[in-house]
Amino acid sequence: MSEITLQEFMNDKDIVAGDYQRAHAKCADGFTVSIQASRWHYSEPRQTFSDKFESLELGYPTERDELIMPYAQSPESPTQTVYPYVPWDVVEKMVEKHGNIVAAVVRYK
């Protein structure tokens, strides 16, 4: 996968397992984070694909990122928590800050 936009990543059917779980997004600087949207995730709308997401669920970033810390469920464990309903523009800024998405990877805990 070459560098892609957040919108392209969210609508890439090839990186969705089953009907809802995406692979994690890997950015150019090595930062990796789960970016999810579906009826089972904390996103708006609560669907897997959309032309206009208002917010997304993030989870388990490989490092702390101050842009998303206000949304952390467990701020004391920033790499081991979920970030519900993160506004689209915040996610875009985070992805751009880390050099944009360059790969979709499966991470195991």
C-alpha positions in Angstrom: 0.0 0.0 0.0 1.4 3.4 -0.9 0.5 6.5 1.0 -3.2 6.9 1.2 -5.6 9.4 2.8 -7.7 8.6 5.8 -10.8 8.6 3.7 -9.3 6.0 1.3 -8.2 3.9 4.3 -11.7 4.0 5.8 -13.3 2.8 2.6 -10.8 0.2 1.6 -12.8 -3.1 1.6 -9.6 -5.1 1.2 -8.4 -4.3 4.8 -11.7 -5.2 6.6 -11.9 -8.7 8.1 -15.4 -10.0 8.2 -17.8 -7.1 7.9 -16.3 -4.7 10.4 -12.7 -5.0 11.8 -10.0 -3.1 9.9 -6.3 -3.9 10.0 -4.4 -1.3 12.0 -3.1 1.8 10.2 0.7 2.2 10.0 2.1 5.6 9.3 5.3 6.6 7.6 7.1 7.2 10.9 6.2 3.8 12.2 3.3 4.9 14.4 0.5 2.3 14.3 -3.1 2.7 15.6 -6.4 0.9 15.2 -8.9 3.1 13.4 -12.4 1.6 13.4 -16.0 2.4 12.4 -18.9 0.0 12.4 -22.1 -0.7 14.2 -20.0 -2.3 16.9 -17.5 0.6 17.3 -17.6 4.1 18.9 -18.0 6.0 15.6 -20.5 8.3 14.0 -22.1 7.1 11.9 -22.0 3.6 13.3 -21.4 1.9 9.9 -18.4 0.3 8.3 -18.1 2.5 5.2 -19.2 6.1 4.7 -18.4 9.1 2.6 -18.6 11.3 5.7 -17.5 10.0 9.1 -18.0 12.5 12.0 -16.0 10.5 14.5 -14.0 7.3 14.7 -12.9 4.8 17.3 -9.1 4.6 17.8 -7.3 2.1 19.9 -3.9 0.8 21.0 -1.5 3.3 19.4 2.1 2.3 19.5 3.0 5.5 21.4 1.2 8.3 23.3 -0.1 11.1 21.0 -1.3 14.3 22.7 -3.8 15.0 19.9 -6.0 12.1 21.0 -5.3 12.0 24.8 -8.6 14.0 25.6 -10.5 11.0 24.3 -8.6 8.1 26.1 -10.8 5.8 28.2 -7.7 5.0 30.3 -5.3 8.0 30.1 -2.9 6.3 32.5 -2.3 3.6 29.8 -2.3 5.5 26.5 -1.0 2.5 24.4 -3.4 0.0 25.9 -6.7 1.8 25.7 -9.6 2.8 23.4 -10.3 6.3 22.2 -14.1 6.6 21.5 -15.7 9.1 19.2 -12.6 10.9 18.2 -13.6 13.7 15.7 -12.6 13.1 12.1 -10.5 16.3 11.9 -8.5 15.2 15.0 -7.8 11.8 13.4 -6.7 13.5 10.1 -4.3 15.7 12.0 -2.9 12.8 13.9 -2.4 10.7 10.7 -0.8 13.7 8.9 1.5 14.4 11.9 2.9 10.8 11.6 3.5 11.1 7.9 0.2 9.7 6.6 -0.9 6.1 6.3 1.4 3.8 4.3 0.3 0.3 5.3 -2.5 -1.8 6.9 -1.1 -4.3 9.4 -2.5 -7.0 11.6 -1.3 -6.5 15.2 -1.7 -9.1 17.9 -1.7 -8.2 21.6 
